[in-house]
Amino acid sequence: MYNKQNKKNPQRGIAIFDKSTSELTIQRLSHVFTATGHQWGKRLNNFAEVPLFLDSKMSRSIQMADLIAYSIFRHFEYKDSKYFSVIQNCFDTDGKAIHGLHTLV
């Protein structure tokens, strides 16, 4: 696997999900996205592994991801920034556009 857009970019990613009843559906979508692409026509080429599923009760990393996702959801869906305000400076921005979360270090 390599990134067709930038062949010199060897970075790989891993998708980790909380265990749920959607595990089989997500596994199937992962296969489709890497084999034929998604609705915008792009294939996902840089996964290092198939999606992994962990019980959030056993993983602090998944619990942290859940908290971050919840704070983002509350901010954009309900205009409630109580939790988002704690992490908002950890996002990469370009003007008013928010691009992604980066490390807190």
N, C-alpha and C positions, 0 to 999 in steps of 0.2 A: 504494500500500500504506500502511496505517496500522494502529496498534494499536487493535483494537476495545475492549479493556479500558480504555484510557486514551488518548483521542483527542488529548490534549495532549502525548503523549510521542512525539516524532518520531524517536527513536533507531533506528538501523539496525545490523544486524550482518552479518558475513561469516563463513562457515564455510570454513576452510582445512584441507585434509587432505594427508597424505603420499601421494605417488603410490603406487598399488597396483593389484592386479587387481580391486579392489572399486569402482573409479571409476564404472563404468556403473550398478551397483546403487545407489550413493549418489546419483547424479544422478537416477535414477528415483524413489527415496524422497523426495528433495527436492521433486520435482514433485508427488508425491502429498500430502506434508505441507502444501504451500502451496495446493494446489487443493482437497483434501477433508478434510485433517486427519490426525491420528495416532490411535492406539488409545484415547486419552483424549478424543477428539472435538474437540480444539482445532486450528485451522489456524495455521500459522506465517506471520505476516504481515509481519514486520519485517526480512526479509532485503534487503540492498541489492543483492545480486548472487547468481547461482547459485553453488553450492559450487565452490571453486577447488582445484586439485590441484598441489602443488609437490613436486619431488624434495628430500627432506630433506638430501641430500648438498650441495645448492646453496643451502639456506636455513638460516641460524642460528636464525631464529624457529621453524621447524618442529622443528629439533633441540632447542631449549629446551622446546617443548611436549611433545615425546617424553620428555624427562627428567622433566618435572613429572608427566606422566601415569604414567610408570613408578614414580616415588616414591609417588604416591597408590595405585597398584595394589599395590605391595609392602606399604604400610602397612595397607590394609584387607583384602587377600587373605591375606597371610602374617604379619601382625602384626610386620613388620619396618620399624621407623621410622628406620633409619639415614639414609636420604635425605630422608624426609618431615620429619624434625626440622629440617632446614635451612630449609624453606619454611613450616612450620606456622604461624608468626606472620604470614604474608601472607594468611591466610584470614580472611574476615569471619565472626565467630561471634556467637551469641546463646545464652548459657549454654553448654550442651554441643553445640549444633547448629552444624555447620560449613556455611556458605552458599555460599562461592565465593572464588576467588582474586582478590585485588586487586593493584594495582601495587606494586612494591617501592620506589618513590620516596617 
